[in-house]
């Protein structure tokens, strides 16, 4: 045996690669790495296997219908920490409380509720845009027809709020949610939605009152108070619509509703405080005026973005209706195919039973002669001149 070379002992050795577990997937693309070693790379995207992560547990997988925030792809069955397979957008909000407190999805609601919700959402969009135009025309140009239009649109807005905030239908797996199912926030939003109608009535009284009279100033003050109340009510309505977005599985829309609601509420209250403080004479009058103007601009931008979110909500409601109809059609086709297979099996069974009943009864044959003990132990040897394969019986 040759001696061991000391240089062989000092040479660094490459660690032996280990095979990955069967439940590991690629961190970048989610490809299954079963059968690969830690020294390999993902055959799909080329990411090193060592940076791979175990497959997500069932609790980390999206178990209900949920839309991608960028391309509206259905993310059901994908991990919360993954990416959309359609556009590559990261999936967010897996551990948020909105998904923990809701056990079902908007698409599981009855079809009549979804259609009514879609109608209410589009009514919110149309009446909201009309109210912005009518209120500005009534206040800036003192037009009576604009005030009347604001009153009509205010009634439509109230009806739309009643529709959108209607109690949802409860299923077997539905859990009660304080924001969606609580009566307090619902009735606050419904009552505050009448503020637009109150503004229209107060402004029409102010236009009909004598110029410079106490009735005119009182009516104008009341109309301004109704406008402030209506804008603040958008913040509370946004909170309930955010919960509705959580139920629909659109976390982006829900987060934006919450952010817009807080911005609108904070800017309205801060602007009101700045206006009241500006009435006090002092050195900060100009600064407070500038601050109130800046807050008004921020609030106007939040209102525009809120209108865009209402359009997104209407689109989500339309998608829920279409998805519900598609699911019903798929279930109907599955039930039809199942009934057809059951009918075919029943027909085959009936034919088999009929053939069995029509066949003649089996006849009993004589028992075969049983061999004796001596016959079974005898060794047959071919005789000389005899055919061993013949059928002649042995004497």
C-alpha positions in Angstrom: 0.0 0.0 0.0 1.4 3.4 -1.0 1.7 6.0 1.7 -0.8 8.9 1.9 0.5 12.1 0.4 0.3 14.9 3.0 -0.8 17.3 0.3 -3.9 15.3 -0.2 -4.9 15.9 3.4 -4.3 19.7 3.1 -6.3 20.0 -0.2 -9.7 21.6 0.4 -12.5 19.2 -0.4 -15.8 20.3 -2.0 -18.7 19.4 0.2 -21.0 16.7 -1.2 -24.2 18.3 -2.5 -27.3 17.3 -0.8 -30.7 16.7 -2.4 -33.4 19.2 -1.6 -36.6 18.2 0.1 -39.6 17.3 -2.0 -41.6 20.3 -0.7 -39.1 23.0 -1.7 -39.8 25.5 -4.5 -37.9 28.3 -6.1 -38.0 31.6 -4.4 -38.3 33.6 -7.6 -40.7 31.6 -9.8 -42.2 29.0 -7.5 -40.8 26.0 -9.6 -40.7 22.7 -7.8 -37.1 21.7 -7.0 -37.7 18.1 -6.3 -34.8 15.9 -7.4 -32.3 18.7 -7.6 -29.2 19.2 -5.4 -28.1 22.2 -3.4 -25.4 22.9 -6.0 -27.9 23.1 -8.9 -29.9 26.0 -10.2 -33.6 26.4 -11.0 -34.2 25.1 -14.5 -37.0 27.7 -14.9 -35.3 31.0 -13.9 -31.7 30.1 -13.0 -31.9 31.0 -9.4 -29.5 29.1 -7.1 -31.2 26.3 -5.2 -29.6 27.2 -1.9 -31.7 30.4 -1.8 -34.9 28.4 -2.3 -37.6 28.3 0.3 -39.9 25.5 1.4 -43.3 25.3 -0.2 -45.9 27.4 1.5 -48.2 25.8 4.0 -52.0 25.7 3.3 -52.4 28.7 5.7 -50.1 30.8 3.5 -51.9 30.1 0.2 -54.8 32.2 -1.1 -57.8 30.0 -0.7 -60.5 32.3 -2.2 -60.9 34.3 -5.4 -58.6 37.4 -5.3 -57.6 39.7 -8.1 -54.1 40.9 -9.0 -53.8 44.6 -8.3 -52.2 45.2 -11.7 -53.7 42.9 -14.3 -56.8 41.5 -12.5 -55.6 37.9 -12.7 -57.2 35.5 -10.3 -54.6 34.6 -7.7 -56.5 31.8 -6.0 -54.2 28.9 -5.0 -51.0 31.0 -5.1 -48.8 31.8 -2.1 -49.1 35.2 -0.5 -45.4 35.8 -0.8 -45.2 35.0 -4.5 -45.8 36.9 -7.7 -48.6 37.1 -10.2 -47.9 34.5 -13.0 -49.5 36.8 -15.5 -47.7 40.1 -15.0 -45.1 39.4 -12.2 -46.6 41.9 -9.8 -45.8 40.9 -6.2 -48.8 39.6 -4.1 -49.3 41.8 -1.0 -51.3 41.7 2.1 -51.2 38.0 3.0 -51.1 38.5 6.7 -53.3 41.5 7.0 -56.1 41.5 9.4 -58.6 42.1 6.7 -58.1 38.6 5.3 -58.0 37.0 8.7 -61.3 38.3 9.8 -63.2 37.4 6.6 -63.8 33.7 5.9 -65.6 33.9 2.5 -65.4 36.0 -0.7 -67.6 38.5 -2.5 -68.1 36.0 -5.4 -69.8 33.6 -3.0 -72.6 36.0 -2.4 -76.0 35.5 -4.1 -76.3 36.8 -7.7 -79.1 39.2 -6.8 -76.9 40.8 -4.2 -74.0 41.2 -6.6 -76.1 42.7 -9.4 -77.6 45.2 -6.9 -74.2 46.1 -5.6 -73.0 46.7 -9.1 -75.9 49.0 -9.8 -75.3 50.9 -6.5 -71.6 51.3 -7.3 -72.3 52.8 -10.7 -75.0 55.1 -9.2 -72.4 56.3 -6.7 -70.0 57.1 -9.6 -72.5 59.0 -11.7 -74.3 60.9 -8.9 -71.0 61.8 -7.2 -69.5 63.4 -10.4 -72.8 65.2 -11.0 -72.9 66.5 -7.4 -69.4 68.0 -7.7 -70.4 70.0 -10.8 -73.9 71.0 -9.5 -72.7 72.2 -6.1 -69.9 74.3 -7.6 -72.3 75.9 -10.1 -74.8 76.6 -7.3 -72.3 78.2 -5.0 -70.2 80.1 -7.4 -72.9 81.4 -9.8 -75.9 81.3 -7.5 -77.9 79.3 -10.1 -81.3 77.9 -8.9 -81.3 75.2 -11.5 -78.0 73.9 -10.3 -79.3 73.8 -6.7 -82.3 71.8 -7.9 -80.0 69.4 -9.9 -77.9 69.0 -6.7 -81.0 68.0 -4.8 -82.0 65.4 -7.4 -78.5 64.0 -7.5 -78.4 64.0 -3.7 -81.4 61.8 -3.6 -79.8 59.4 -6.1 -76.6 59.5 -4.0 -78.6 58.5 -0.9 -80.3 55.6 -2.7 -76.8 54.4 -4.0 -75.4 54.6 -0.4 -78.4 52.6 0.8 -77.7 49.9 -1.9 -73.9 49.7 -1.3 -74.2 49.6 2.5 -77.0 46.9 2.4 -76.4 44.0 4.7 -74.7 41.1 2.9 -76.1 37.6 2.7 -74.7 35.2 5.2 -73.6 31.7 4.2 -72.6 28.6 6.1 -69.0 29.7 6.5 -69.6 33.5 6.7 -68.1 35.2 9.8 -69.7 38.4 11.1 -67.5 41.5 10.5 -67.9 44.7 12.5 -67.3 47.0 9.6 -69.4 45.2 7.0 -72.2 43.9 9.2 -72.2 46.4 12.1 -75.3 48.6 12.2 -73.6 51.7 13.5 -71.4 52.6 10.6 -74.1 51.6 8.1 -76.6 54.0 9.6 -74.1 56.8 10.0 -73.3 56.6 6.3 -76.9 56.4 5.3 -77.9 59.3 7.5 -74.9 61.5 6.4 -75.7 60.9 2.8 -78.8 63.1 3.2 -76.4 66.1 3.7 -76.3 66.7 -0.1 -80.1 67.0 -0.1 -79.9 69.4 2.9 -77.4 71.6 1.1 -79.7 71.8 -2.0 -82.7 72.8 0.2 -80.7 75.3 2.2 -79.2 76.9 -0.9 -82.5 77.2 -2.6 -83.9 79.0 0.5 -80.8 81.3 0.4 -81.4 82.2 -3.2 -85.1 82.9 -2.7 -84.5 85.0 0.5 -84.2 88.8 0.3 -80.6 90.0 -0.3 -78.8 90.8 2.9 -81.5 89.4 5.2 -80.9 87.2 8.2 -82.7 84.3 6.5 -80.2 84.4 3.6 -77.1 84.4 5.8 -78.6 81.6 8.0 -79.4 79.5 5.0 -76.0 80.0 3.5 -74.3 79.0 6.8 -76.5 75.9 6.9 -75.7 75.0 3.4 -71.9 75.3 4.1 -72.4 73.1 7.2 -74.2 70.5 5.1 -71.3 70.5 2.6 -68.7 69.9 5.3 -70.9 67.2 6.8 -71.2 65.5 3.3 -67.5 65.6 2.7 -66.7 64.2 6.2 -69.2 61.4 5.5 -67.1 60.3 2.5 -64.4 59.4 5.0 -66.7 57.0 7.0 -68.2 55.7 3.7 -64.6 55.0 2.5 -64.0 52.9 5.6 -67.0 50.7 4.9 -66.1 50.4 1.2 -62.5 49.4 2.2 -64.0 46.5 4.2 -66.0 45.7 1.1 -62.8 45.7 -0.9 -61.3 43.3 1.7 -64.3 41.0 1.1 -63.7 41.2 -2.6 -60.1 40.2 -2.2 -58.7 43.4 -3.7 -56.3 44.6 -1.0 -54.9 47.5 -3.1 -58.3 49.1 -3.5 -59.1 48.5 0.2 -55.8 50.2 1.3 -56.4 53.2 -1.0 -60.0 53.6 0.3 -58.6 53.7 3.9 -55.8 56.2 3.0 -58.2 58.4 1.0 -60.7 58.4 3.9 -58.2 59.5 6.4 -56.8 62.2 4.1 -60.3 63.6 3.4 -61.3 63.6 7.1 -58.1 65.1 8.3 -58.0 67.9 5.6 -61.6 68.9 6.2 -61.2 69.1 9.9 -57.8 70.9 9.6 -59.2 73.4 7.0 -62.2 74.1 9.3 -59.8 74.7 12.2 -57.6 77.0 10.1 -60.7 79.0 8.9 -61.9 79.4 12.5 -58.4 80.4 13.7 -58.1 82.9 10.9 -61.0 84.9 12.3 -58.9 85.8 15.3 -56.7 88.8 14.4 -53.0 88.3 14.7 -49.7 87.8 13.0 -50.5 84.2 11.9 -53.5 85.2 9.8 -51.6 85.0 6.5 -49.9 81.7 7.4 -53.3 80.2 8.4 -54.8 81.4 5.1 -52.0 79.7 3.1 -52.3 76.6 5.2 -56.1 76.4 4.7 -55.6 76.8 0.9 -53.0 74.0 0.8 -55.3 71.7 2.7 -58.2 72.5 0.4 -56.0 71.5 -2.6 -55.0 68.2 -0.9 -58.7 67.5 -0.1 -59.7 68.2 -3.7 -57.1 65.7 -4.9 -58.3 63.2 -2.4 -61.9 63.7 -3.7 -60.8 63.1 -7.3 -59.0 59.9 -6.2 -62.0 58.8 -4.2 -64.1 59.1 -7.4 -61.6 56.9 -9.2 -61.8 54.4 -6.4 -65.6 54.3 -6.8 -65.1 53.4 -10.5 -62.7 50.6 -9.4 -65.4 49.4 -7.0 -68.0 49.3 -9.7 -65.6 47.3 -11.9 -65.0 44.8 -9.1 -68.8 44.4 -8.7 -69.1 43.8 -12.4 -66.3 41.3 -12.2 -68.0 39.5 -9.3 -71.2 39.2 -11.3 -69.4 37.8 -14.3 -67.4 35.4 -12.2 -70.5 34.3 -10.3 -72.3 33.6 -13.6 -69.3 31.7 -15.0 -69.1 29.6 -11.9 -72.8 28.8 -12.1 -72.5 27.8 -15.7 -69.5 25.6 -14.9 -71.4 24.0 -12.0 -74.4 23.5 -14.3 -72.3 21.8 -16.9 -70.7 19.6 -14.3 -74.1 18.6 -13.0 -75.3 17.8 -16.5 -72.3 15.6 -17.2 -72.7 13.9 -13.9 -76.3 13.2 -14.6 -75.5 11.8 -18.1 -72.8 9.5 -16.6 -75.2 8.2 -14.0 -77.9 7.6 -16.7 -75.4 5.7 -18.8 -74.4 3.5 -15.9 -78.0 2.9 -15.0 -78.7 1.8 -18.6 -75.7 -0.5 -18.7 -76.8 -2.1 -15.4 -80.3 -2.6 -16.7 -79.1 -4.3 -19.9 -76.8 -6.6 -17.9 -79.6 -7.6 -15.5 -81.9 -8.2 -18.5 -79.3 -10.5 -20.2 -78.8 -12.4 -17.0 -82.5 -13.0 -16.6 -82.9 -14.1 -20.3 -80.1 -16.7 -20.2 -81.1 -20.4 -19.7 -80.5 -21.8 -16.2 -77.2 -23.7 -15.8 -77.5 -27.5 -16.0 -75.9 -29.7 -13.4 -73.3 -32.3 -14.8 -72.2 -35.6 -13.3 -69.4 -35.4 -10.8 -66.1 -36.4 -12.2 -64.7 -39.7 -11.1 -62.3 -39.1 -8.2 -59.0 -40.9 -8.3 -58.0 -43.4 -5.6 -55.0 -43.2 -3.5 -53.3 -45.9 -5.5 -54.0 -44.2 -8.8 -52.6 -40.9 -7.8 -49.4 -42.4 -6.4 -48.7 -44.6 -9.4 -45.8 -43.6 -11.7 -46.6 -44.0 -15.3 -43.8 -45.2 -17.5 -44.0 -45.6 -21.2 -44.1 -49.2 -22.3 -41.9 -50.4 -25.1 -43.4 -49.8 -28.5 -46.2 -47.6 -27.1 -46.9 -44.0 -27.8 -46.4 -42.1 -24.5 -48.7 -39.3 -25.8 -51.5 -41.6 -26.8 -54.9 -41.7 -25.1 -55.2 -45.5 -24.7 -56.0 -46.5 -21.2 -53.5 -48.7 -19.3 -54.7 -52.3 -18.7 
